[in-house]
Amino acid sequence: MARRNTYKEDEVLETPFDVRHLLRASVYIKKYWKKMLLAFVFSAIGGIAGLFAPMIIQQALDIAIPQKSLHMLYMLVIALVVIYLVSVIFTTVRSYIMVNVGQDIIYDIRKDLFNHLQMLPFQYYDDRPHGKILIRVVNYVNSVSDMLSNGLINLVLEILNLVFIVIFMFIVDVKLSLVVMAGVPILAVFLFWIKNKQRRAWQAVSNKNSNLNAYLQENIVGARITQIFAREDENAGIFRTLSERCRDAWMWAVRYSNLVWPGIDSISVFVRAAIFVFGLVIFGQGNESLGTIVAISSYASRFWQPIMNLGNIFNNFINNIAYLERIFETMDEPVSVADAEDAVELPPIRGKVTFEDVSFAYEEGKPVLDHVSFVVNPGESVALVGPTGAGKSTIVNLISRFYNVGDGRVLIDDHDIAGVTLHSLRSQMGIMLQDSFIFSGTIEDNIRYGKLDATEEEIARASRVVCADEFIRNMPDGYKTEVRERGAVLSQGQKQLISFARTLLSDPAILVLDEATSSIDVQTEKALQKGLDALLEGRTSFIIAHRLSTIKNCDKIMYVDQGKIIECGTHEELMEMHGHYYHLYTAQMDDISKTEG
């Protein structure tokens, strides 16, 4: 069977080279304009000093050597050495300054990009592979930093250098200088032809690299699943295809990039040859001295060098403008879930939660909640049950305002949560999602994540409540044990218990448990339930659980289906109704009995 690569390609950016991206990036340059100006001055002094070298050589060939003036020759040699030293010293200092500026710019862009990513809603991460987000923060920022620091300074320097070369060249000889300038129209036609081809080629490279990075990150995270389903060969084939596309796109782009320097160099060689032809033959007959021809030839070489450098700078700009576009594209991503302009701090809450005719959809035209209304009083425990995809997790996500409500209102203690600050809302809630995420670091650090000032005793107390203390103390370094990325050394159940301790330590007024015990064995769950009963007392809690035996004691049980609350009541009340909950509960109990039997 033919392999089918379903990995989604990025859209191809067909926008032209847009100087507005560079103007927008100037905000990162303005902070360091003094250092960049100093580097520019140092480079300019070194570059202008070097332009006197051909004139010194001309004097040596036309005057000092024919007149056999050793004193003049010595002075000219000393002048050349001084020029060389000035150029080296000033270039070294300038490089040191620009390395610092470049790293500062990297830091500033990456900080702004990361801060913006922290504020983007869940929807943004739901719709994009994480690897494509990662490559923008790391690779793309590294690529554009040199363009924004050295690239811009070099652009101005090379233009300035070109102007001075032309001035010095015409001072030496006008006619031979015009021979050099005759090559400029040819170069302009060549650069115009190659410009658009380069831009599109490097944008394609950006797309292919993004796809490869996203697929690689996804497969590293899902390595266990790959081996479980024996997908190694299939995945290797997809990776090989993506790698080949990266290689082909890179080689195609490099072909155009490599045409810039040989093209300019070829024009330079023909022009320098023309100088000797015109100088010795056409303008000859003793009108042009050897020193003049050599000086103009040297200036011609220097004339094409800044043009080649400008070509390389332009090439670099073409390569990186696509990356800059992607960085700003991410920064322009709207923060749809944010504090309103007139948002107020939510005061300490008692825990009353009200849904008033709430409707919500992740995608237009596909409602997940349909005119849902209910009231949960402070301290009540509410269980949400129903089939997968019914809208249970969406309800608790809206309470935490991870998404904006489509229609209706969600209120806590009669405060519309759309009008309060996100920090004041979420800091008073404890949320444990179905996916128990463990950060790199120690177990202690992970538990303290939501309350940085927590003492070791508070951490241990929370761990004891959720039955995590015993297994933590049995680990090599106890609470100081390093757990590495995503808690690789922990079982799924242990990760959930640590996440539970982290949530409980924050002492929330509203507690949300979304399948919080799904990876905990039945024996541990029974022990955990005793601690939870004491903890939930006095707190409003929302519990999503497929094990209906764990939610029998809740004050309310809501059966959610097709975006609506079909049934609501206590366990006993719902069982008496012989409705959806009754059939779900009895079917689950029958399955448990058959399993145990």
N, C-alpha and C positions, 0 to 999 in steps of 0.2 A: 504493500500500500504506500502510495506517495506521501511523503511528509508534508504536512500543512502547517505553515508558520502563521499562527493567529496573532502574533505580537503586533500591536498597533503602532503604525509609523507616525512620527510627528508630522504636522503640517509643514509644507515647504514654504519658507519665508521668501516671498518674491518682492518685498519692498526694496526700493533702491537705497544706495548709500545715503543715509540721512544724517546731515551734520547736526540736526537737532538733538540726536542722541549724545553727541559730544558736548553740545552746549548744556544739556541737562546734567551731564557728568561733571561739569565745571564746579558744582557745589562741593565736590570732594577735592578739587584742586585749589580752590580759593583759600582753604585753611593753611596751605603750605606755600603760598605764593612768595613769601620772603625767601625761604630756602631755595625755591625753584629759580627765583630771580638771581640769587647769589650764584647758583650753579650755572645759570645762563651767562652771567658776566665772566666767570672763570673760563668757560668754554669759548666765549667770544674772544677773550684776550689771547688764549692759546692759539685759536684758529687764525686770527688776524696776524699774529706774530709770525706764524708759519708762512704767510703769503709773501713775506719779504725774501724768502729763500731763493726763488728763481731769479729775482733781481740781483741778489748777491752773486749767484752763479754767472749771470750775464756779465757782471762787472769783472769777475775773475777771468772769464774766457776772452772778453773783448779788450780789457785794459791791463789787469795785473799780470797775466801770463805773457801777452805780447810784449809788454814793457819790462818783463822780468823783474817786477817789483815785489820782492819777498816780503817786505814790511806790509804792503797792502794786502798781499795774499794771506799773511798770518792774521791780519785784522779781520779779513772776510771769513776765515775759518773759525775764528773765535766767535764772530757774530752768529755763524751757523750753529755752533755748539750751544750758545746762549738761547737761541730760538728753540732748539730741540729740548733743552732743559725746562724752559718756560712751558712748552707744550705738554711735556710729560707731567710736570708737577700740577699744573692747573687741571689737566684731564683726570688725574688720580683723585684730587680733592673733589672735583665735580662728581665723579663716580660714587665716592663715599656718601656725599650728600643725597644723591638720587636713590641710592639703595635704601636709605632711611625713609625718604619720602614715599617710595614705592610700597614699602611694608606698611607705612601708616595709612596709605590709601586702601590697601588690601584690608586692613583692620576695620576701617570705617565702613567700607561697602559691605563687608561680611557681617558686621555688627548690625547695620540697618536691615540687611536682608533677613538675618536670623530673627531679629525682633519683630519684623513684619510677619514672618512665618509663624511665630508664636501666637499671633493674634488672629490668624486666619481660621475660619470655622472648620468643623469636621468635614463639611461637604467638599472643601478643597482637597483634603487628603483622601477622601473617598473616591474622587474622580481621577487621581493621578498616581502612577507608580512612584514609590518613594525614591527609587534610584534616579529618576529624572529631576526630582527636587534636589537631591544631594549633589548632583553634578553641577548645578547652577551655583550652589553655595561654595563649592570647593574649586573645581576646575575652571569654571568660567570667570570667577573673580580673579584667580591667579593670572589668567590670560590677559584680562583687560587692564590690570594694574600697571604693567609696563607701558602700555599704550597711553595711559592717562598721565604718566609721570615722564619717563624718558622720551616717549614717543612725541609728545607735544613740544617739549624743549628742543629735541633734535629737529623737528619740523621747522621751527623758527630759526634755529642755528644754521641749518643747511640752506635755507632761503637766504639768510644774511650772508653766509659764506659764499654763495653763488654770486650775489650782488658785488661783493668785494673782489672776487676773482675776475669778474668782468671788468670792473674798474681798473684793477692792476694790469690786466691783459691789454686793455686799450691804451693805457699809459705807455706800455712797452712798444706796441705796434698796432696801428689801426687796421691795416689791410689784412694782416694775418689773423687778427681777431675776428674779422668778418668771415673768414674761411671757417673758423671754429663755429661761429654762430649759425652757419648755413646748415648744420646738422640738427638744429633744434626742431624745425618743422617735421622732419622725418621721425624724430623721437616722439613728438606730440601725437602723430597719427598712430604710431605703434602702441603707446600707452592707452589711447582712447579705445583701440580695438580690444585690448586684453582686459580692460577694467571690469566690464560686466560679467565676462566669463569667470574671472577670479571670484567675484562676489558670490555668484550662484554656486560655484564649486565648493567654497568654504562653508557656505550655509548648509549644503548637503552633508559635509563632514560633521557639522554640529548636530544635525538630526541623527545621523548614524551613531555617533558616539553616545548621544543621549539614550537611544534605544538599547545599545549594548550595555551601558552602565545600569539602566533600569532592570534589564533581564538578569544581569549578573547579581545585583543586590537581591532580587526576588529569589533567585535560586540558592544563594547562600543562606538566606533566612529559612527557606523551605527544603534544606538538604535532607532532613529526615524523611519528609514526605516523598521526595524523589526516590530514596532508597527503598522505602516501604513498597512503593508501586513499581519498582524496577524501571524507572524512567531515565536511567543514566544515559543510554544510547540516544533516546529521543531528544533529551535536553541538550546533549552534546552536539547533535545535528543542528538544532535550532541555534545554539551558540556559535557553531561554526559558520552558519549562514549569516548571522549578524556580524560576526568578525570579518567575514569576507566582504560584506557590504562596506564596513568601516575601512578596510584596506583599499578596496576599489575606489571609494569616494576620496580617500586621502591621496592615493596615487594620481587620480584624475586632477585633484586640486593642485598637487605639487607640480604637475606638468606645466600648468599655467604659471605658477609662482617661479619655476625655474627658467621660464622664458624671459622674465624681466631682466635679470642681470646679464645673460648672454646677449640679449637684444641691445641693451644700452652699451655693453662692452664692444660689440661689433661696430656700432655706429661710431664709438670713440676711436677704435683702431683706424677706420677709414678716414676720419677727420684728421687724426695725427699724421697719417700718411700724406693726406692732401696738404698739410702744412709744409712738409719737406718738398713736395712737388712744386707748390706755388712759391715757396721761399727760395729754393735753389734754381728753379727753371723759369717759371713764369714771371715772378717778381725778382729774378736773379740779377745777373750782370753787375754784381757788386753792390746792389742796393740793400741787401739784407745780410747782416753779419751772422756768423755762426752762433754767437752768444744770444742774439735776438731770436733766432730760430729755435735754439734749445730752450730759452726762457718761455717762448710762446707754447712750445710743445709741452713743457712742464705745466704751464697754466692750463693748457687744454686737458691734460690728464687730470688736473685738480678740478677743472670745470665739469668734467663728466662724473667725477667722484661724488660730489653732492647731488647730482642728478640721479646717479645710481642709488645713493643713500635715500633720496626722496622717493625713488621707486620702491625701495625696500620698506620705507616707513609707510608708504601708501599701501603696499602689499600687506603689511602688518595690520593696518587699519581695516583693510578689507577682511582679513582673517578674523579680527576680533569684534567687528561691529555687530556680527550676528550674535556673539556671546553677550554683548552689551544690550542688544535688543531683548534677549531672553531674561537677563537680570532685571531690566526695567519692567518687562512683562510681568514678572513675579511680584515686583514691588507695587505694580499698579493693580494687582489683584484686589478687588474690593473686600474690605473687612465687613462682611454683611452682618456679623454678630458683634456689635460694639456698643459702648456706652453712648446713650443719647446725649445731645448737647446739654440738656437740662437734667441729666441723671443725678439722683441723690443717693446718699449712703443708706442702705437698708439697715434699720436699727436691729438690735438683738431680737431674734425671732422666737415666737412660741411654737410655730410649726403648723399653722392652719394653711391648707393648700386648697385652692379653688380653681377649677376649670370652668370657664364660661363659654359654652358654645364654640369649642376649639376645633378647627380644621387644619390639616397640615398635609403637605405632599413634598416628597424629595424631588420628584419630577413633575413638571406641569402636566395636568390631566390624569395623574395617577395618585389619587388621594390615599393616604395611609390612615389618617384620622378624619372622621366625618361627624362634625357637630357633637363633640364629646363634652359632657358637663357632669361634674361631681364636686363634692365638698368632703375634705378629710380634716377632721378636727385635730387640735394639738394632742400629741401623744398617741394617736391611733396608729395601729399597724395595718397596712393594706397589702394584700397579695394580688398580683396581676397574673392571671392564668389565661390560657387559650392557645390556639394553634400557632405554629411558627409563621411569622410575617403578619400577625394580626394587628400589631401596633403597640405591644407592651413596652418594648424598649424605647419606642418613640415617645411615649408618655413621660417616662422618667428623664429622657433627654431634654424634653421641653421644660420640665420643672427646673432643670439645671441651666436652661437656656443655652444649650449647645447648638440649637437651631432656633431661628425666629419663627414664631407662630404665624401661620398663614392668615387665619381668621379667628376672631374671638380673643379671649384674654386668659392668661395664667396669673393668679394672684397668690402671694404668700403673706399671711396676716393682713389681708386686704390691700396689699401693695402690689400694683401691677409690675411684674418683674421686668417689663420692657422699659420702665422708667427708673430703675435702680442700677447702680454700678455692678459690673460683673464680679469684681473682687469681693464686694460686700455680700453678694449673693452666694457665690460658690465657697467662700471661706466659712460659711455657716452650714455647709452641707458636706456630708460624707458619702462618697460615691465609690462603689466597687463594681467595676464593669466585668463582663464575662471573660474578657481577655486580661489575665493577670500579668501586667508588665512589670518586670524587674530590671532596675537600672544597674549598670556596672558600679561596683563599690562593695561596701560591706553590708551585711544584713541589717546592722544597726542604722546605717545611712538610709537604707530603703524604708525602714519603718519610720524614721524621723522625717522623711521627705515632706510630709504635710504639716509638720510642726517642728521647725528647726531648733527651737529652744527647749525641746523635751529632754528631760533627764534620763539617765540610764534606768532608774527605777521605774519611771513612767513607761518607758519602752518595754521593760520586762513585764510590767503589770498588764499592759495591753496584750502582750504575747500570751500571757497565761490565760487571759479571758478567752482567746480564740484557739487555745490548745496548741500553740506554736512554740512555747517556751522550752518544752522538753526536747524536741528534735533539734532546736537551735543550739541548746547547750551541749548536745552530743556531737556537734560538728567540730572540726579540728580547732578552730579559734573562737567557738561560741558566736556571740553577737558580732565579733570582729572578723568573721570569716568573709573572704572575698568571694563574690558569687559570679563575677564576670558578666559579660553582656547577655541580657535577657534571661539571667539566672540559669545558665547552662548546667550548673552542678546540682540543681534542685529538681525534684519531681514536680509535676504539675500541681499536685495537691499541696505540696510545701509552698510553692509560689503563691497559691491562692490564700493560704493561711497568713503568709507574710503580708500580702496585699490587704488582707482583712485587718491585721494589726495596724497597718499604716492608716487605714481608713478610720478605725476606732480611736486611734490616738488623737486625732484632730478634734474629738469630743463634739460632734456635729449635733445641731438641733434637728436636722432632717437627715435621715439615713436611707440611702438607696442601695439595694443589693440586687444586682442583675445577674442571676445565675451564680451567685457567690459561692455556692457549695457544690457546684457541678462536678468538680474534680476531687472532692474529698470523699473518702470511703465512709460507709454507713456508720461504722463504729466511731470514727472521729466526729462525724456529723452529730451523733447523739450527745457526745461530750460537749461539743461546741454549742449545741442548742441550749444547754443549761446556762452558759455564760451569756448567750445572746438574749435570753429571756430577761436577765437582770439588766443587760445593757439597753435593750429596747424600751424599757419602762421609762415613761416620761418623754420619749422621743417619737416624733412622727417618722414612720418608716414605710418604705415601698419595697416590696419583695417580689422579685420575679423568680419562679422556681418551677421546674418540671416535676420534681418530686413533691406531689401534693401532700404527702404525709407530713412534710416540714412546715406547712402553712395552715394546718388545721386550726391553730389557736389564734390566728390573726383576727383583729376586730372586724375587718371587712375583706371579702374576697370578690374581686371583680373579674368576670369572665369577658374577655375582649375577643371580638371576632369581626373581621371585615371593617375595621376602623371604628367600631361602635362598642359600647359597653352593653352586652346582651343581658347579663345578670349581675346582681350585686346583693351581697348579704353575708351572714356568717356561714361557717361550714354546715352547721345544723340546718339553717334556713334553706340553703341551696340544695342540700340533700333531700329535704322534704319536697322541694319543687319538682324533682325528677326531671330536670332540664339538662342543659349542656354540661354544666359542672358535674351533675350527678353521673351522667354517662361517662365523662372523662375520668372521674375518680374511681368508679367501679371497674372500668376497663383497666386502669393502672393497677388496682389492687389485685385483680384477677391475674394480670401478667406477673406480679410479684409472687403470688401464691404458686403459680405454675413453675416459676424459676426456682423457688425454694423447695418445691415438691420434687 
